[in-house]
Structures are given as C-alpha cells and as structure tokens.
Amino acid sequence: MTTTEHTAANGGTESGQATFAHISRGYYPTIVALFVATLLISNVAASKGVAFFASSDVMLGPLQILPINTDGAFFLFPLAYILGDVLSEVYGFKAARRAIYLGFGSLILTSVSFWIAIELPAASFYENQEALETVVGVVPRLVLAGLAGFAVGQLLNSYVLVKIKERTKEKHLWARLIGSTVVGEFFDTLIFCAIAAGVIGISTWTDFINYVVVGFLWKTLVEVLVLPITYRVISYIKKREPSYQSS
C-alpha cells in the first residue's frame, strides 16, 4: 500500500490532516448506552424502599395483596428489559450478551467508585457525608444481589428470545417479547430478593413473597403495555440497519 493509499484509508490527506476513526452508523451503540444508563440509574433509585397503600392490610390466602412493597426503581427498571429485547431481536444473542457484560462491568465500576468516594476524607466544609453514605453507600449483599439478578435475568431473557426466534423466524414477535420477559424477570426478581431481602428490611415470608410477586407481575405488565411501542422501535431499527437479514 502506498503512502497516499494508507493516508486515504485512515481518513486523512497527504497534507498531514488529522485522521479519525469513523463512527458506526448503526443504532447498536446508542441502544447499549441507554441500556447501561438505565441500569446505573436503577441501581441507585432501587436503594429506596417504597410502599403503596401502606395503611391497608389485605391478604389473599398466604399472599399479601396490600400494602404493595417495591423499590424506587420500579418504574424504570422494566426499560432495561425492553432495550434488552430490542438488542436480542435485532442484533442476536452475541451482541446482546456483549451489552449485558458492559452493563455488568459498569455496575461494578459504579459500586467501586461510590465506595472510594465515601471512604475519601471529607472536607471540613462538606456536611453531607451521612447523606451520601445513605444514598450510594456500598452494601456488599445489595451489590451481589443486583449483579447476580441482573446477569442471570438478562442473559436468560436474551437467550430465550433468540431461541424462540430461531423457531418462529420473523413471526410471533409478541411471543418472543413476552416469553423472554417472563423467564428473565422472574429469575432476576427471585435472585435479587433472595439475596437482598434482609438488607432492605424484608424479614417475613409474607413480605418476601409479596415483593417477588409484585415485582415480577409489574415488570411483566409493563412489557405487555408497551408492546406496541416495542414493536415500532424494533421495526424502525430493522428497516434502517443495512446488515439486518430477515428470513
């Protein structure tokens, strides 16, 4: 390759113009960025325990219906599974798995960074040390619960969706989206609650079952409710991804 050809291939010119790599025109980097951001925000918001209808006490056999116990990320975390579905449906299991690993690594980096920030000596004028520790303090069991639940849930979600697609091809998208969410969200919620229950104040089997059931049903319901939007997003991206091959 001549000097001219080498320079042109790298986006530069013979006059010594600076060269830069080309940004991918696909949607994958953007979706991964949103996916990771959702996980990081949810990880902090989930540190708040939330109770709806706290003054009520309604039971259905052994299952507590009211109050509804959940966490501060209940409204956002389902978005991570919706984005995971888009990644799996459009780009496949390998690409989705890479995004999940990036999310996993980002959560670890976040936890380590918060721990370091808390342990650093506070300035004399800084009056929010206790508040900082309360909001972003690293609790080993919570970190373990979040990482384990996320990794298992997201990998199962992606794996199930791709396996169903291998059988249904481009048909029955609704079955892939809902089926994968049911499996992924169930194990995610179950694993997280089993590890973190004592840390977030859940001390009875009634509260534990309530937390698991409510979290699972809520996240699955959100998936169903936003199905029309998910359909449109997936269709939009498929049509605009040059490398997408449907059969």
C-alpha positions in Angstrom: 0.0 0.0 0.0 1.4 3.4 -1.0 1.6 6.3 1.5 -1.3 8.0 -0.3 -3.5 4.9 -0.1 -2.6 4.4 3.5 -3.5 8.0 4.4 -6.8 7.9 2.5 -7.8 4.7 4.1 -7.4 6.3 7.5 -9.4 9.4 6.6 -6.5 11.8 6.2 -4.8 13.6 3.4 -1.3 13.9 2.0 -1.1 17.4 3.6 -1.0 15.9 7.1 -4.6 16.5 8.1 -5.5 14.8 11.3 -7.2 11.4 11.0 -10.1 9.9 13.0 -12.0 6.7 13.1 -15.5 6.6 11.6 -18.5 6.5 13.9 -20.7 3.5 13.3 -24.0 4.5 11.6 -25.9 1.7 13.3 -28.2 2.0 16.3 -26.4 -0.5 18.4 -24.1 1.9 20.3 -27.0 4.2 21.1 -29.2 1.4 22.4 -26.3 0.0 24.5 -25.7 3.4 26.0 -29.4 3.7 27.0 -29.3 0.2 28.3 -26.3 0.9 30.6 -27.6 4.2 31.7 -30.9 2.6 32.7 -29.1 0.0 34.8 -26.9 2.6 36.6 -29.8 4.9 37.4 -32.0 2.0 38.6 -29.2 0.7 40.8 -29.3 4.0 42.8 -33.0 4.5 42.7 -33.6 0.9 44.0 -32.0 1.8 47.3 -35.3 3.4 48.4 -38.0 1.1 49.7 -41.5 2.1 48.5 -44.8 1.1 49.9 -48.2 1.8 48.3 -51.3 1.7 50.4 -49.2 1.3 53.5 -52.1 1.7 55.8 -54.0 -1.2 54.3 -53.7 -4.9 55.1 -55.3 -7.1 52.5 -54.5 -10.8 52.3 -55.4 -13.5 49.7 -54.6 -16.7 51.5 -50.8 -16.6 52.3 -50.3 -13.8 49.7 -50.3 -10.2 50.9 -52.1 -8.0 48.4 -51.8 -4.7 50.2 -49.6 -2.9 51.1 -47.6 -3.2 47.9 -43.9 -3.3 48.7 -41.4 -2.4 46.0 -38.4 -0.1 45.4 -37.7 3.3 43.9 -36.6 1.8 40.5 -39.9 0.0 39.8 -40.9 2.5 37.1 -37.6 2.5 35.3 -36.0 -1.0 35.5 -38.5 -2.6 33.0 -36.9 -0.3 30.4 -33.7 -2.3 30.7 -35.6 -5.5 29.6 -37.3 -3.7 26.8 -34.0 -2.4 25.5 -32.5 -5.9 26.1 -35.4 -7.3 23.9 -34.5 -4.9 21.1 -30.9 -5.8 21.2 -31.6 -9.5 21.2 -34.3 -9.4 18.5 -32.3 -7.2 16.1 -28.6 -8.0 16.8 -28.8 -11.5 18.2 -27.6 -13.2 21.4 -23.9 -12.5 21.0 -24.4 -8.7 20.6 -26.9 -8.6 23.4 -24.5 -10.6 25.7 -21.8 -8.1 25.0 -24.2 -5.3 26.1 -25.0 -7.2 29.2 -21.3 -7.7 30.0 -20.8 -3.9 29.5 -23.7 -3.3 31.9 -22.3 -5.7 34.4 -18.9 -4.1 34.3 -20.4 -0.6 34.6 -22.3 -1.7 37.7 -19.1 -2.9 39.3 -17.3 0.3 38.4 -20.1 2.3 39.8 -20.1 0.4 43.1 -16.3 0.7 43.4 -16.4 4.4 42.6 -19.1 5.1 45.2 -17.1 3.1 47.8 -14.0 5.1 47.1 -15.8 8.4 47.1 -17.3 7.6 50.5 -14.0 6.4 52.0 -12.2 9.6 50.9 -11.6 12.0 53.8 -14.4 14.6 53.8 -13.5 18.3 53.7 -14.3 20.4 56.8 -17.0 22.3 54.8 -18.7 19.2 53.5 -21.8 18.4 55.6 -23.4 15.6 53.5 -21.2 12.6 54.3 -24.0 10.7 56.1 -26.5 11.5 53.3 -24.0 10.3 50.7 -23.4 7.1 52.6 -27.2 6.6 52.9 -27.9 7.1 49.2 -24.9 5.5 47.4 -23.3 3.5 50.2 -22.0 0.2 49.0 -23.7 -2.7 50.8 -22.0 -5.9 49.7 -25.1 -8.0 49.8 -27.1 -5.5 47.7 -24.3 -5.2 45.2 -24.1 -9.0 44.9 -27.9 -9.3 44.7 -28.1 -6.6 41.9 -25.2 -8.1 39.9 -26.5 -11.7 40.2 -30.1 -10.9 39.4 -29.1 -8.7 36.5 -26.7 -11.1 34.9 -28.9 -14.2 35.2 -32.1 -12.4 34.3 -30.8 -10.5 31.3 -28.9 -13.5 29.9 -31.9 -15.7 30.2 -34.1 -13.0 28.7 -31.8 -12.7 25.7 -31.3 -16.5 25.3 -35.0 -17.3 25.4 -35.9 -14.6 22.9 -33.2 -15.8 20.4 -34.2 -19.4 20.8 -37.8 -18.7 20.2 -36.9 -16.6 17.2 -34.9 -19.5 15.7 -38.1 -21.4 15.6 -40.6 -18.6 14.7 -38.3 -16.5 12.4 -39.9 -13.1 11.9 -43.4 -14.3 13.1 -44.9 -14.1 16.5 -42.8 -11.3 17.9 -45.2 -10.9 20.8 -44.5 -14.4 21.9 -40.7 -13.8 22.0 -41.0 -10.5 23.8 -43.4 -11.7 26.5 -42.0 -15.2 26.8 -38.4 -14.0 27.3 -39.6 -11.3 29.8 -41.5 -13.8 31.9 -38.4 -16.0 32.3 -35.8 -13.3 32.7 -37.8 -11.1 35.1 -38.9 -14.0 37.3 -35.3 -15.2 37.9 -34.0 -11.6 38.2 -36.6 -10.7 40.8 -36.3 -14.0 42.7 -32.5 -14.0 42.9 -32.3 -10.3 43.9 -34.9 -10.7 46.6 -33.4 -13.9 47.9 -30.0 -12.3 48.5 -31.1 -8.7 49.4 -34.2 -9.3 51.4 -32.7 -8.9 54.8 -30.7 -5.8 53.8 -33.7 -3.9 52.5 -35.9 -4.7 55.5 -37.9 -7.7 54.3 -37.9 -10.1 57.2 -41.0 -12.3 56.8 -42.1 -14.8 54.2 -45.2 -12.8 53.6 -43.3 -9.7 52.7 -40.8 -11.7 50.7 -43.4 -13.4 48.5 -45.2 -10.1 48.1 -42.0 -8.4 46.9 -41.2 -11.1 44.4 -44.7 -11.4 43.1 -45.4 -7.7 42.8 -42.0 -7.0 41.2 -42.4 -9.9 38.7 -46.1 -9.0 37.8 -45.3 -5.3 37.5 -42.4 -5.7 35.2 -44.2 -8.2 33.0 -47.3 -6.0 32.9 -45.1 -3.1 31.7 -43.7 -5.2 28.9 -47.2 -6.1 27.8 -48.5 -2.5 28.0 -45.6 -1.1 25.9 -45.6 -3.9 23.4 -46.9 -1.6 20.6 -44.0 0.8 21.2 -41.5 -2.0 21.3 -42.9 -3.3 18.1 -42.5 0.1 16.4 -38.9 0.5 17.7 -37.8 -2.9 16.6 -39.5 -2.4 13.1 -37.8 1.0 12.8 -34.4 -0.3 13.6 -34.7 -3.4 11.4 -35.6 -1.3 8.4 -32.6 1.0 8.9 -29.9 -1.4 9.8 -28.2 -2.3 6.5 -26.8 -5.5 7.9 -30.1 -6.9 9.2 -31.2 -10.0 7.4 -34.7 -11.4 7.8 -35.9 -14.7 6.5 
